[in-house]
Amino acid sequence: MILEILILLIIVLIFLSMSIKIVREYERAIVFRLGRFVGVRGPGLFFIIPGVESIKKVDLRIMSVDVPEQRIITKDNVTVGVDAVVYYRVVEPDKAILNVENYAYAVLLLAQTTLRDILGQVELDDLLTRREELNKKLQKILDVATDPWGIKVTAVTLKEVKLPEGMLRAMAKQAEAERWRRARIIEAEGERQAASIMAQAAEFYEKHPSALRLRELQTLVEIARERNLILVTPATLGTELSTMLALAKGVTTGPSGKK
């Protein structure tokens, strides 16, 4: 009698262990009864009928798919290598199990083909400068394609665009030429401004010969100071210098004799 009770107890325990299922907060369980879909369970504790019902768990967290490098010919016939990352999550677990055999692998293959199709329609310059716009376009197309699978594509990011060596050298030369062009433009603009200022100074000296003569004397003094020279000037220069100094003094002191 005791042995029969013990055997019965073991059977009950085995039955309970097989029937009790626990699903985490980020998971859902797809329940099949004799192969027929009967519902989605979880999260938490629930029971199934062993031997009659079976479950398949689905993770609802955001998953990432690393799309391997794809060789793509752009619209302007440049061969590049592009890899990307796709972020998605399951929003309808029953569709993810019933409508596609392996949704993770299906998303990967779909991402590869979509990447080649979309990037093959753009030129290289757009591929390099409009990354954000292309990311959003890829995300939208993948999201529509995976909707029947109960999957929501949240983001697509192009990781790297690998260019041929010849193209890299050509782009480097183009960038260098662009820097030279900007430098020449800045230099020409500086010369134009300097020429304009010098033209204004020439007009001023033309109207004020005394100022021009003072400028000449100042230049001579600066040259002599730099090279420790003694300047010998004609005797008439002293009279002219006195006159110009008197004019300068009169300008600075004014009619009243006060500065």
Secondary structure, DSSP 8 states (H G I E B T S, - for coil): -HHHHHHHHHHHHHHHHHHEEEE-TTEEEEEEETTEEEEEE-SEEEE--TTTEEEEEEE-S-EEEEEEEEEEE-TTS-EEEEEEEEEEEES-HHHHHHS-S-HHHHHHHHHHHHHHHHHTTS-HHHHHH-HHHHHHHHHHHHHHHHGGGTEEEEEEEEEEEE--HHHHHHHHHHHHHHHHHHHHHHHHHHHHHHHHHHHHHHHHHHH-HHHHHHHHHHHHHHHHHHHT------HHHHHHHHHHHHHHHHHHH-TTS--
